[in-house]
Amino acid sequence: MNILYIDHNAGSPVLGMEYRPYYLARQWVRAGHRVRIISASHAHTRIRQPRMRGIIDRQGFDGIEYIFFKTPAFKGNGWGRILNILAFVAQLYVRVRHVCAGFKPDIVIASSGYPFDMGPAQMIAGYHKAKLVYEVTELWPDSPVQIWGMSAEHPFMHLVRWGQRQACKVADVVVSVLPKAESFLQGYGLQAGKFHHVPNGIDPDEWADEGEGHVDTLVQAVIDRFKAQGRMIVGYAGTHGDTNALEVMVEAAGYVRDLPVAFMTIGDGPYRAPLADFAEEIGVADTFVLCGPVPKRHVPRFLKQMDVLYMGAKHYDVYKHGVSFNKIYDYMMAARPIIMAVGAGNDMVEEAEGGISVPTGNPKDVAAAIEKLLAMSAAERDAAGAGAKAHVLINHAYPVLARQFLEAVQAKK
């Protein structure tokens, strides 16, 4: 089959996030399908942007065809991002000839987070008599209103509501990473029987060598020092941003300052310096080390050396429809027990029996979870981590998810 995958933010191992389109597409290519991904030249999720050689650029990664459309750069979530979105969608309409040149799709997937790419996707699918798939990774308009802080009455949000109704109406199939999104989408007219849940996951190939021996020298020195002191190390890997609730981790460290526990983070973001200041302010800077960014290939080895891994998020009402955080799947693959301080409609850690959930997100409750894990033996913590790894390999490996995705599409006659 020929699969056309439209995703504004699609990335690759070279470009960075978003990885889901790449991982699914690579599995489909391995299964003998041809995949073409259409994406924007500028996406806020990427580590780096593709080098454009004109207003349209064609590139290839691991047998996947990429077409990038030139879009304006932006920062933040204001009008710059809106113009970036509108520029990409407009080009989808006017550059259909480039999108489908030498490529007759059997499946057209619209997966840009926002619903506007469904218009050109519907046009392409209708012309080629292809299945039209609406992939939902964010719940617009609620996500931008709650997470961006955009007014619900902003003119753009009225346009989003219209786009969401149209997308739910015309899609042959709706696939979502969010397990409880169906009720939300039914509020926009989604018909019963169209919804399928295909979560995020991991690529087992990236964990084949588990990063053995590959950790920054200074980071490894900190790990070795804490282990020599007999401390249980609570780790975090990822963005240090407003939505990651790392201040909860720092405050929890204050409650267990007299226990043999240490904390480490890797990654970068606008809140890293303020978090370091906060750790200094409450007197835990000696046992709470923010190591900064490391190469992606070093992350698995770092995670495996932690005793416990932390994941937090600010409370948003939209999370009642479920979450599918990529970070949790990486944590599970590291086979370490997890503290998940997230209030959501699903409980990823409980499903895997891989740690302790703290849906309140309260620092005192997180500290209590740390104490509970500290009271366990190393063997008991290892058993919880091993169970989580088995769970993710069985249920969230991309070879499995790619097959489930196509089965969902083909189930709709």
Buried (B, 14 or more C-beta within 10 A) or exposed (E): BBBBBBBBBBBBBEBBBBBBBBBBBBBBBEEEBBBBBBBBBBBBBBEEBBEBEEEBBEBEBEEBBBBBBBBBEBEEBEEBBBEBBBBBBBBBEEBBEBBBEEBEBBBBBBBBBBBBBBBBBBBBBEEBEBBBBBBBBBBBBBBBBBBEEBEEEBEBBEBBBEBBBBBBBBBBBBBBBBBBBBEBBBEBEBEEEBBBBBBBBBBBEBBEEBBEEBBBEEBBEBBEEBBEEEBBBBBBBBBBBBEBBBBBBBBBBBBBBEBEBBBBBBBBBEBBEEBBEBBEEBEBBEBBBBBBBBEEEBBBBBBBBBBBBBBBBBBBEBBBBBBBBBBBBBBBBBBBBBBBBBBBBBBBBEBBEBBBBBBBBBBEBBBBBBBEBBEBEEEEBBBBBBBBBBBBBEBBBBBBBBBBBBEBBEEBE
